[in-house]
Amino acid sequence: MSTNGASASKTLDAIKTLGFTHILMIPDSESDRLYRAIGSDPAISLITPTREGESMAIAAGLWTGGKKPLVIIQNTGLFEAGDALRGCGLGPKVPLRLMIGWRGYSGAVSGTGVIDSAYTYTEPILNGWGIPFWRILNDEDLPALGQMDRTAEETEMPAAVVTGYAFRD
């Protein structure tokens, strides 16, 4: 089995290979390495919204304008952005692509206890909203980004990948 967490550089390579033009991201402790990798790459535009809900609206606008954005947020940010996701993605059928950091995952699966109740609600909320999702727990799971991207394109609806561990160098 491979190391927990995906490599930030390999994740960025996968994002670029899929043709994403913009990344909307509010960095957190688990995504910091990916944030730094994206910020240092001139080939992709990084947008740092003030709130997660704002990232949904900006991504919908970019998609409407012919761009291909990826929203990277933590699960708690997903919860905050729920109404914007409904109004800018689910309702109007905009294929928002989401990468969601699964805060609380590593503590829950290691048996050290759930670090944050956000762990408990992440999958049920995605299921309740009808958003298909795949897990990225290490580099071998990175093809899930392509599955998510194709599903969003084919259904014209939001789709997500959920990352269970912090990104590594």
trRosetta pair geometry for C-beta under 8 A, 3 or more apart (Angstrom, degrees):
i j d omega theta_ij theta_ji phi_ij phi_ji
1 138 7.8 152 173 -7 79 167
2 138 4.3 144 88 164 117 148
2 139 6.0 -105 156 38 160 92
2 140 5.6 159 6 -12 142 111
3 138 6.1 147 77 -132 53 115
3 139 7.8 44 55 -2 88 101
3 168 6.8 -47 128 26 132 160
4 106 7.1 98 165 -116 146 111
4 137 6.5 -56 -141 170 69 87
4 138 6.2 -90 -124 -78 26 99
4 164 7.7 -83 -164 98 100 101
4 165 4.4 158 158 -88 96 168
5 137 7.6 -52 -59 175 24 48
5 138 6.6 39 57 -101 23 61
5 163 7.9 55 -132 179 62 106
5 165 3.7 -107 -71 111 78 119
5 166 5.3 -17 -115 76 136 53
5 167 5.9 164 -178 -118 107 19
5 168 4.6 102 111 -19 128 101
6 10 6.4 -120 174 78 92 108
6 11 5.0 94 126 -62 125 113
6 136 5.5 -20 -35 158 137 111
6 137 7.6 128 -43 107 86 16
6 138 5.9 145 -78 -164 64 20
6 139 5.4 127 -135 -75 74 52
6 141 6.9 -102 -76 61 116 97
6 142 6.1 121 -138 -72 134 96
6 163 6.7 -88 15 -134 114 116
6 165 7.7 141 -1 70 61 97
6 167 5.9 -36 74 -120 74 77
6 168 7.4 -180 90 28 26 81
7 10 3.9 69 74 16 113 107
7 11 6.4 -177 87 -13 56 84
7 139 5.5 21 5 -83 99 111
7 167 7.2 53 174 -169 13 85
7 168 5.9 -51 -103 75 51 82
7 169 7.1 -10 -146 125 80 23
8 11 5.7 -57 -146 37 28 112
8 12 6.3 28 156 -18 64 106
8 33 4.0 -129 -54 130 146 100
8 34 4.4 -153 -132 -81 95 57
8 36 7.3 18 170 61 157 87
8 37 4.4 166 148 -18 112 143
8 167 4.4 84 -74 157 85 127
8 168 6.8 -148 -16 78 86 29
8 169 6.2 -27 25 -112 112 35
9 12 5.7 -52 -147 37 32 111
9 13 6.4 37 152 -21 63 103
9 37 5.8 -155 -82 -133 56 142
9 169 7.4 36 -12 -176 104 52
10 13 5.4 -48 -147 34 35 116
10 14 6.5 37 152 -19 64 102
10 139 5.4 17 97 -128 160 106
10 142 6.2 -98 138 -75 107 159
11 14 5.7 -54 -152 35 33 111
11 15 6.4 36 149 -21 65 104
11 34 5.8 -40 83 -115 139 115
11 37 7.7 111 67 78 95 152
11 136 7.8 92 -111 164 112 150
11 142 6.4 -145 -99 -117 61 114
11 145 7.8 142 -150 -55 72 146
11 167 6.4 -79 10 -126 150 124
12 15 5.5 -51 -147 34 35 115
12 16 6.3 31 156 -16 66 105
12 34 6.8 171 -56 -148 93 77
12 37 4.7 -130 -42 133 146 125
12 38 6.0 -165 -111 -75 115 68
12 41 6.4 157 -180 -23 137 156
12 44 7.8 -148 -161 18 96 150
13 16 5.9 -58 -148 40 30 108
13 17 6.2 34 153 -24 65 107
14 17 5.6 -50 -143 33 31 114
14 18 6.5 27 157 -15 63 106
14 142 4.8 -147 -68 177 159 117
14 145 5.0 108 146 50 125 154
14 146 7.6 -102 -171 -41 105 86
15 18 6.1 -63 -156 38 27 107
15 20 5.0 -48 176 32 85 133
15 23 7.2 20 175 -80 148 118
15 38 7.8 -20 77 -99 158 105
15 44 7.2 31 119 -105 117 162
15 70 6.2 -99 -145 16 112 164
15 145 6.9 -99 -78 -170 58 152
16 19 7.7 56 178 -67 36 22
16 20 7.0 -84 -90 46 32 85
16 41 7.7 -104 -69 159 132 151
16 43 6.3 39 -127 109 128 130
16 44 6.3 -112 -92 -55 92 125
18 68 8.0 -145 127 143 86 140
18 145 6.2 -121 -38 137 150 110
18 146 6.3 -158 -94 -95 116 68
18 149 5.1 -147 -162 -76 134 167
19 68 5.6 39 119 65 89 159
20 23 6.7 64 140 -67 131 77
20 44 6.7 32 101 -135 90 123
20 68 5.2 -124 -122 114 45 100
20 69 6.8 60 -160 -146 94 18
20 70 4.6 -18 -138 -18 146 115
20 97 7.5 -117 -102 75 116 147
21 44 7.0 178 -173 -138 25 73
21 45 6.5 10 149 25 69 105
21 62 7.4 -166 79 173 114 124
21 67 4.5 -112 68 -163 141 94
21 68 4.9 108 3 49 94 74
21 69 6.7 -56 63 -71 82 53
22 44 7.2 160 -102 -178 23 80
22 45 4.6 -30 -109 75 76 104
22 46 7.7 162 -161 -86 64 19
22 47 5.9 16 -177 -4 111 114
22 59 7.7 -169 94 -111 118 70
22 62 5.5 -95 40 -153 147 161
22 67 5.7 34 0 156 116 135
22 68 7.5 159 25 81 76 45
22 69 4.3 -30 74 -105 102 86
22 70 7.3 177 91 25 55 63
23 38 5.2 -63 54 -163 160 147
23 44 6.0 47 -10 149 106 121
23 45 7.2 177 24 89 67 52
23 46 5.2 -18 66 -111 101 66
23 47 7.0 177 86 27 48 71
23 69 7.2 159 -89 -158 20 74
23 70 5.4 -20 -111 67 69 94
23 72 6.1 2 -171 2 100 116
24 47 4.8 -25 -104 75 71 104
24 48 7.8 156 -158 -92 56 23
24 49 5.8 24 -169 -14 106 110
24 55 4.1 148 142 -149 131 101
24 58 5.7 145 -104 85 144 123
24 59 5.5 -106 6 -62 146 99
24 69 5.9 30 -12 -178 105 123
24 70 7.3 -172 25 89 73 44
24 71 4.8 -22 67 -110 109 68
24 72 7.0 168 81 25 53 67
25 31 7.0 -138 -166 135 120 143
25 35 5.9 -169 132 -108 139 92
25 38 6.9 93 21 70 155 158
25 46 6.6 -48 35 -156 111 92
25 47 7.5 122 21 72 64 55
25 48 6.3 -42 77 -101 63 69
25 55 7.6 90 -57 -120 22 141
25 71 7.6 163 -73 -162 58 44
25 72 4.2 2 -103 63 102 106
25 73 7.3 -159 -129 -68 55 56
26 48 6.3 104 -95 -158 56 79
26 49 6.5 -68 -57 64 100 76
26 51 7.8 -4 -59 -139 151 14
26 52 6.3 -91 14 -75 135 75
26 55 7.2 -115 -19 -49 98 135
26 73 6.4 36 37 -116 95 80
26 74 7.9 -78 81 4 98 92
26 77 6.4 168 54 -110 126 151
27 31 5.7 -144 -143 90 64 99
27 32 5.6 77 -178 -100 117 59
27 35 3.9 17 -101 -87 117 166
27 48 7.6 -32 -9 -123 86 117
28 31 5.4 63 49 28 77 97
28 32 7.1 -105 90 -48 33 78
28 74 5.0 25 -2 -49 160 131
28 101 6.4 -152 58 63 131 162
28 103 7.8 -61 138 -78 155 116
29 32 5.9 -20 -149 -25 29 118
29 166 7.0 -55 127 -110 74 126
30 74 7.1 112 45 -103 120 107
30 101 4.9 139 86 -161 133 136
30 103 7.0 -156 -7 -89 145 74
30 163 7.4 162 144 106 123 116
30 165 7.4 -166 -155 155 112 32
30 166 4.0 -126 -143 -101 69 78
30 167 7.0 103 159 4 63 72
31 34 4.9 -57 -169 48 76 113
31 35 5.5 86 129 -32 88 100
31 72 6.2 150 -155 153 154 121
31 74 7.3 -137 -8 -66 123 87
31 101 5.5 -107 -45 -66 110 140
31 163 7.8 106 -86 72 93 147
31 166 7.5 -131 -52 -143 34 69
31 167 6.1 60 -130 3 44 118
32 35 5.4 -55 -145 35 30 116
32 36 6.4 29 158 -17 65 104
32 166 7.8 -4 29 -161 87 110
32 167 7.6 -160 55 55 52 105
33 36 5.9 -52 -149 36 31 110
33 37 6.5 32 152 -19 64 106
33 166 7.4 92 13 161 114 92
33 167 4.4 -144 66 100 110 106
33 168 6.4 36 59 -148 170 8
33 169 5.9 -125 -151 -72 137 61
34 37 5.6 -54 -148 37 34 112
34 38 6.3 32 155 -17 67 105
34 72 7.1 -135 116 -175 135 160
34 167 4.4 118 -36 -2 98 171
35 38 6.0 -56 -147 37 28 108
35 39 6.1 25 156 -18 63 112
35 46 8.0 100 -158 -149 67 139
36 39 5.7 -57 -142 40 29 112
36 40 6.3 18 162 -12 64 111
37 40 6.3 -66 -148 40 25 102
37 41 6.6 20 156 -22 62 114
38 41 6.0 -67 -151 32 31 109
38 44 6.2 -73 -156 88 84 126
38 46 5.2 121 135 -87 108 122
39 46 5.3 -45 -93 9 63 170
41 44 5.5 26 102 29 112 96
47 55 7.7 151 103 -121 108 83
47 58 6.3 -146 127 146 152 151
49 52 7.2 129 87 -95 126 20
49 54 4.0 179 -175 96 131 113
49 55 4.4 -149 19 -65 147 75
49 58 6.0 -160 -78 2 124 143
50 54 5.8 52 49 20 74 158
51 54 4.7 102 62 -1 78 105
51 55 7.6 -135 101 -10 48 82
51 80 6.8 -119 -178 139 98 130
51 81 7.6 160 142 -83 86 87
52 55 5.4 -45 -159 21 43 116
52 56 7.4 46 148 -20 65 94
52 73 4.9 81 -132 -135 116 144
52 77 3.5 156 -78 -177 150 96
52 78 6.9 -106 164 -61 148 27
52 80 4.9 103 49 80 123 112
52 81 4.0 -99 122 -50 101 116
52 84 7.7 175 116 49 69 138
53 56 5.9 -46 -163 24 42 112
53 57 7.1 34 147 -11 67 103
53 80 6.1 -106 -37 131 94 84
53 81 4.2 -180 -81 -120 56 69
53 82 8.0 -42 -96 33 100 41
53 83 6.7 7 -129 63 126 84
53 84 3.7 143 -159 -13 82 141
53 85 7.9 -101 -123 -24 68 71
54 57 5.8 -58 -154 39 40 109
54 58 6.1 36 152 -17 72 108
54 84 7.3 -94 -44 -123 21 165
55 58 5.7 -55 -142 41 32 110
55 59 6.0 34 157 -20 66 108
55 71 4.9 119 145 -135 119 111
55 73 6.5 172 61 -60 157 123
55 77 8.0 29 25 163 137 124
55 81 6.8 -45 52 -112 96 146
55 84 7.9 107 58 118 58 147
56 59 5.9 -56 -146 38 26 110
56 60 6.3 27 155 -19 63 107
56 71 6.7 16 -82 -97 55 161
56 81 5.3 142 -25 -177 124 119
56 84 3.9 140 59 132 136 110
56 85 5.1 -121 -116 -75 151 56
56 87 7.9 99 123 65 132 80
56 88 4.6 138 143 62 100 137
56 89 6.2 -87 -162 -26 110 111
56 96 6.5 -11 -140 -121 79 156
57 60 5.7 -53 -147 35 30 111
57 61 6.4 30 154 -17 63 106
57 84 5.7 -81 -38 -159 88 117
57 88 5.2 -140 -90 -85 53 155
58 61 5.7 -57 -151 38 32 112
58 62 6.3 33 152 -20 66 105
58 69 7.4 174 118 -142 83 170
59 62 5.6 -52 -145 36 33 111
59 63 6.3 33 155 -19 65 105
59 69 4.2 -147 -133 93 82 140
59 70 7.9 -164 -125 25 125 2
59 71 5.1 -61 -57 -55 153 109
59 88 7.4 107 68 138 87 132
59 94 7.9 135 115 137 90 129
59 96 5.5 78 119 -127 135 98
59 97 7.9 -144 -171 41 137 66
60 63 5.7 -53 -147 37 30 112
60 64 6.3 34 152 -22 63 106
60 88 4.0 -125 -33 -179 152 106
60 89 6.5 -129 -80 -67 113 67
60 92 7.5 79 -153 67 132 133
60 94 4.8 29 -125 153 93 171
60 96 6.7 -41 -72 -75 77 107
61 64 5.5 -51 -146 34 32 114
61 65 6.4 23 155 -10 64 109
62 65 5.7 -65 -151 45 31 107
62 67 4.1 -62 173 68 91 125
62 68 7.8 -97 134 13 110 9
62 69 4.4 83 82 -33 143 125
63 66 7.9 99 -178 -29 29 9
63 67 6.5 -89 -79 69 31 69
63 68 7.2 62 -105 -106 74 37
63 69 6.3 -94 -51 23 83 99
63 94 5.7 126 83 -169 149 107
63 95 6.9 176 -150 59 149 75
63 96 7.3 -110 -31 -84 151 59
64 94 7.6 -47 -55 -122 86 124
68 97 7.8 25 178 11 81 136
69 96 7.9 -28 85 -137 100 69
69 97 7.2 178 100 44 56 97
70 97 4.9 -50 -114 95 71 114
70 98 7.7 159 -167 -95 66 18
70 99 6.2 30 169 -7 109 109
71 96 6.3 -2 7 -179 126 106
71 97 6.8 156 21 85 75 56
71 98 5.1 -25 72 -109 101 68
71 99 7.1 -179 91 27 50 68
72 98 7.9 147 -89 -164 33 52
72 99 4.5 -14 -109 68 78 108
72 100 8.0 -167 -152 -74 47 30
72 101 7.6 58 177 -29 82 96
73 77 3.7 -122 179 94 114 133
73 78 5.7 146 102 -55 123 71
73 81 6.8 9 151 -1 175 144
73 98 7.1 -43 31 -157 98 97
73 99 7.6 135 23 79 52 60
73 100 6.1 -16 75 -114 74 67
73 101 7.0 -124 119 18 34 89
74 77 4.7 98 55 6 71 105
74 78 7.3 -124 103 -8 40 85
74 100 7.0 78 -164 -167 17 66
74 101 4.2 -41 -110 64 66 110
74 103 5.3 42 -175 -34 113 116
74 118 7.9 23 149 153 98 158
75 78 5.2 -43 -150 27 41 118
75 79 6.8 44 152 -20 65 96
75 100 5.5 74 -79 171 67 110
75 101 6.4 -114 -16 86 73 58
75 102 5.6 57 -38 -121 128 42
75 103 5.2 -135 37 24 105 89
75 104 7.7 -70 50 24 141 103
75 118 4.7 139 99 164 118 116
75 119 7.6 117 66 -81 162 35
75 121 7.6 144 161 81 123 87
75 122 4.5 -57 -136 -99 140 111
75 162 7.6 38 -76 -139 106 106
76 79 5.6 -46 -155 30 37 113
76 80 6.7 38 147 -17 64 103
76 103 5.9 -13 -17 32 100 147
76 116 7.5 -62 -58 157 118 144
76 118 5.0 -65 -66 -106 83 150
77 80 5.4 -51 -148 37 38 113
77 81 6.0 27 155 -13 69 112
78 81 5.8 -66 -143 45 28 105
78 82 7.3 65 151 -65 59 72
78 85 7.4 28 -161 -44 72 150
78 98 7.3 78 -106 -174 112 142
78 100 5.4 11 -52 -127 137 125
78 122 7.4 77 62 -130 144 80
78 125 7.2 135 124 107 118 139
79 82 6.0 -11 -167 -38 36 110
79 118 7.1 -119 -17 -128 136 100
79 121 7.1 43 -85 111 126 135
79 125 6.8 -79 -94 -133 82 172
81 84 4.9 -64 -168 52 76 113
81 85 5.3 83 129 -32 92 100
82 85 5.6 -57 -144 35 27 112
82 86 6.4 27 157 -18 64 105
82 125 7.7 -89 -101 -173 117 125
82 129 7.8 -143 -142 -80 89 136
83 86 5.5 -51 -149 36 34 113
83 87 6.1 19 157 -8 67 112
84 87 5.9 -62 -138 48 30 102
84 88 5.4 -4 172 9 70 119
85 88 6.7 -63 -118 53 18 88
85 89 5.0 -33 -168 33 59 125
85 90 6.3 52 139 -11 75 103
85 96 7.1 -124 -138 60 80 160
85 129 7.2 -2 122 -156 128 154
85 158 6.6 5 -167 -54 100 168
86 89 7.2 -37 -73 53 7 81
86 90 4.9 -39 -132 46 47 121
86 91 5.8 59 160 -27 64 102
86 129 7.6 -119 -82 -134 83 114
87 90 7.9 15 -16 49 19 83
87 91 5.6 -4 -125 21 32 136
87 92 7.7 33 168 -7 42 102
88 91 7.7 46 -7 43 14 99
88 92 6.9 -31 -156 32 26 119
88 94 6.1 -48 154 41 62 144
88 96 7.2 73 114 -57 93 136
89 92 7.3 -61 -114 53 3 82
89 93 7.9 31 170 -122 42 10
89 94 4.8 -95 -119 64 50 94
89 95 7.9 109 -149 -85 90 4
89 96 4.1 -52 -112 1 127 128
89 157 7.3 85 163 -165 87 55
89 158 4.3 37 167 -48 134 118
90 93 7.6 7 -179 -75 23 43
90 129 6.4 -107 -83 -174 145 100
90 130 7.4 110 -131 60 117 106
90 131 7.9 -83 -84 -68 107 96
90 157 6.9 40 -117 -152 55 95
90 158 6.4 -50 -66 10 71 117
93 156 4.8 36 163 128 103 104
93 157 5.8 -55 -141 -82 71 71
94 156 7.4 -44 -114 175 13 76
94 157 8.0 67 65 -123 30 31
94 158 7.4 31 86 -57 68 80
95 152 3.7 115 -174 166 103 91
95 153 5.9 83 -168 -78 165 34
95 155 7.1 133 -104 75 101 72
95 156 5.2 -89 -53 -141 100 36
95 157 6.2 23 -100 40 65 17
95 158 6.7 160 -154 -78 34 34
95 159 7.2 -7 -162 7 82 95
96 152 7.0 -124 69 -142 28 131
96 158 4.2 -10 59 -105 94 93
96 159 7.9 171 85 26 57 50
97 148 6.2 105 -146 135 94 108
97 149 6.0 12 -115 -100 137 67
97 152 5.2 -100 -79 -15 81 170
97 158 7.6 -171 -71 -147 24 64
97 159 6.4 -13 -116 65 62 81
97 160 7.7 147 -170 -94 46 45
98 131 7.5 2 36 179 136 140
98 148 7.9 -117 54 -178 58 135
98 158 6.2 30 -11 -172 115 107
98 159 7.2 -171 29 94 85 36
98 160 3.9 -28 76 -106 105 93
98 161 7.4 -175 97 30 61 55
99 136 7.8 -19 -146 25 99 139
99 145 7.7 -4 -90 -110 113 96
99 160 7.1 166 -85 -159 24 74
99 161 5.3 -8 -116 64 71 96
99 163 6.5 29 177 -19 92 112
100 122 7.1 160 134 -155 135 116
100 126 7.9 -151 29 -75 163 128
100 133 7.6 -34 31 -137 124 136
100 160 5.5 12 -4 -173 114 128
100 161 7.2 178 26 88 73 45
100 162 4.9 -27 72 -109 99 71
100 163 7.0 179 85 18 44 74
101 162 7.9 132 -115 -161 6 62
101 163 5.3 -31 -109 65 56 103
102 105 4.0 51 115 -38 113 130
102 119 6.7 69 168 -118 88 71
102 122 5.6 48 -130 -137 88 177
102 162 4.9 63 -56 172 115 103
102 163 6.2 -166 5 79 89 43
102 164 4.8 -23 56 -104 132 53
103 115 7.3 -107 164 88 76 114
103 116 5.1 -15 134 57 103 146
103 118 4.9 25 78 83 106 136
103 119 6.8 -115 100 -60 55 74
104 107 5.9 -67 -160 47 50 109
104 108 5.7 49 150 -25 81 113
104 114 5.5 21 -172 -168 114 79
104 115 4.6 -156 -118 58 66 86
104 116 3.8 -120 -69 52 115 83
104 117 7.2 -143 -101 20 163 9
104 118 5.3 160 -3 67 132 81
104 119 2.9 -117 107 -44 125 109
104 120 7.6 -54 121 -13 152 64
105 108 5.9 -67 -150 37 27 109
105 109 6.2 5 167 -5 68 111
105 119 5.7 167 -67 -123 48 107
105 164 3.9 -127 136 -153 155 82
105 165 7.0 -106 91 -60 120 52
106 109 6.4 -62 -140 44 27 98
106 110 6.0 23 163 -19 64 116
106 115 7.6 14 66 -6 76 134
106 164 6.5 130 -59 155 71 83
106 165 5.5 86 -74 -105 117 77
106 166 7.7 -31 -31 -9 148 81
107 110 6.0 -61 -138 38 25 108
107 112 5.1 -85 -155 74 75 101
107 113 6.0 -33 162 81 107 54
107 114 6.1 112 105 -140 110 21
107 115 3.7 117 22 -31 158 101
107 116 7.9 107 44 7 137 68
107 119 7.5 -121 63 -54 95 154
108 113 7.4 -41 -96 139 49 22
108 114 4.7 28 -88 -98 95 72
108 115 7.3 -101 -37 6 75 76
108 119 4.9 163 -32 168 143 158
109 164 7.3 23 2 178 143 134
112 115 7.9 26 97 -60 103 88
114 117 6.7 67 138 -87 132 43
114 119 5.2 -146 -148 50 104 138
114 120 6.6 17 -147 -43 154 98
115 119 7.1 99 47 -28 74 130
116 119 5.9 123 76 -15 72 90
117 120 5.3 -40 -169 26 64 117
117 121 6.7 45 143 -10 80 106
118 121 6.1 -69 -149 45 38 102
118 122 6.4 57 157 -52 72 95
119 122 6.4 -44 -154 -2 26 114
120 124 7.7 -7 146 11 63 121
121 124 5.8 -75 -153 53 48 106
121 125 5.4 43 158 -26 86 113
122 125 6.3 -68 -152 35 20 105
122 126 6.6 13 159 -12 61 109
122 162 6.5 111 157 -137 132 142
123 126 5.8 -57 -145 39 34 109
123 127 6.1 33 157 -17 68 108
123 133 7.6 -140 -121 63 71 137
123 162 7.7 -61 -78 -34 77 171
124 127 5.6 -56 -144 42 31 112
124 128 6.0 35 156 -24 66 107
125 128 5.5 -51 -143 36 31 114
125 129 6.4 21 159 -9 64 107
126 129 6.1 -63 -148 44 28 103
126 131 4.7 -89 -162 69 79 104
126 133 5.1 -14 169 -12 153 138
126 160 6.3 -104 -132 47 131 141
126 162 7.6 -98 -41 -57 160 128
127 130 7.5 33 -179 -75 33 30
127 131 7.8 -91 -63 47 20 67
129 158 7.8 -19 135 71 122 129
130 157 7.6 -49 117 166 104 146
131 157 7.6 -152 -112 142 66 104
131 158 5.1 -33 -121 102 110 104
131 159 6.4 171 -171 -111 80 33
131 160 5.5 43 150 0 119 113
132 148 7.7 -173 104 -119 94 68
132 151 5.5 -92 75 163 137 155
132 155 8.0 120 12 8 125 159
132 159 5.1 -16 68 -129 90 92
132 160 7.4 173 93 33 46 70
133 148 7.4 20 -132 -105 47 110
133 159 7.0 169 -83 -175 52 64
133 160 4.1 -19 -106 77 100 94
133 161 6.5 155 -162 -100 79 22
133 162 5.4 47 167 -19 130 103
134 141 7.5 178 146 -177 105 103
134 144 3.7 -159 119 -159 137 119
134 147 5.5 74 -30 80 155 129
134 148 5.9 -125 24 -57 112 98
134 160 7.7 -177 27 101 59 55
134 161 5.2 -29 69 -114 83 78
134 162 7.4 -175 88 22 34 75
135 141 6.3 -62 109 -160 68 148
135 144 6.8 -123 67 -116 32 172
135 161 7.2 130 -118 -166 11 74
135 162 5.4 -36 -106 69 63 91
135 163 7.8 131 -164 -97 60 27
135 164 6.2 18 -163 -28 108 112
136 141 4.3 169 -130 112 55 121
136 142 6.4 62 -135 -86 117 45
136 144 5.4 -150 -70 56 87 133
136 145 7.2 32 -75 -48 137 84
136 161 5.1 37 -15 168 112 121
136 162 7.1 173 24 79 74 38
136 163 4.8 -29 74 -98 100 75
136 164 7.5 -174 81 8 49 77
137 141 5.4 93 32 -9 64 153
137 163 7.5 158 -84 -153 37 54
137 164 4.8 -4 -105 40 85 121
137 165 6.2 73 -155 3 63 106
138 141 5.7 103 55 6 57 102
138 165 7.7 26 -70 38 65 133
139 142 5.7 -19 -166 -20 48 116
141 144 5.2 -8 169 -4 81 122
142 145 5.9 -20 -178 3 62 112
143 146 5.4 -41 -168 29 62 115
143 147 6.8 64 138 -19 75 98
144 147 5.2 -49 -149 36 45 115
144 148 6.2 48 152 -21 71 102
144 161 5.1 120 122 -118 112 119
145 148 5.8 -54 -149 36 30 112
145 149 6.3 31 152 -20 64 108
145 161 5.8 -45 -87 -35 60 155
146 149 5.6 -53 -144 37 31 113
146 150 6.3 29 158 -16 66 106
147 150 6.0 -56 -146 39 28 107
147 151 6.2 28 156 -19 64 110
148 151 5.8 -59 -148 37 27 111
148 152 6.4 27 156 -18 64 106
148 159 4.6 174 -162 125 73 112
148 160 6.3 -87 -139 103 128 7
148 161 4.9 -93 -43 -43 153 91
149 152 6.0 -56 -150 35 28 109
149 153 6.4 26 154 -17 63 110
149 159 7.6 -149 -59 78 16 130
150 153 5.6 -59 -148 39 32 112
150 154 6.0 23 159 -15 69 111
151 154 6.0 -57 -139 41 27 105
151 155 5.9 1 170 4 66 116
151 159 4.3 124 92 -102 112 160
152 155 6.6 -70 -134 50 20 92
152 156 7.6 64 170 -103 54 15
152 157 6.7 -125 -134 75 57 46
152 158 6.5 -12 -117 -149 103 22
152 159 4.1 -127 -60 20 86 112
153 156 7.6 8 -176 -69 23 53
155 159 7.2 113 45 -51 126 114
163 167 7.4 -9 173 -60 151 82
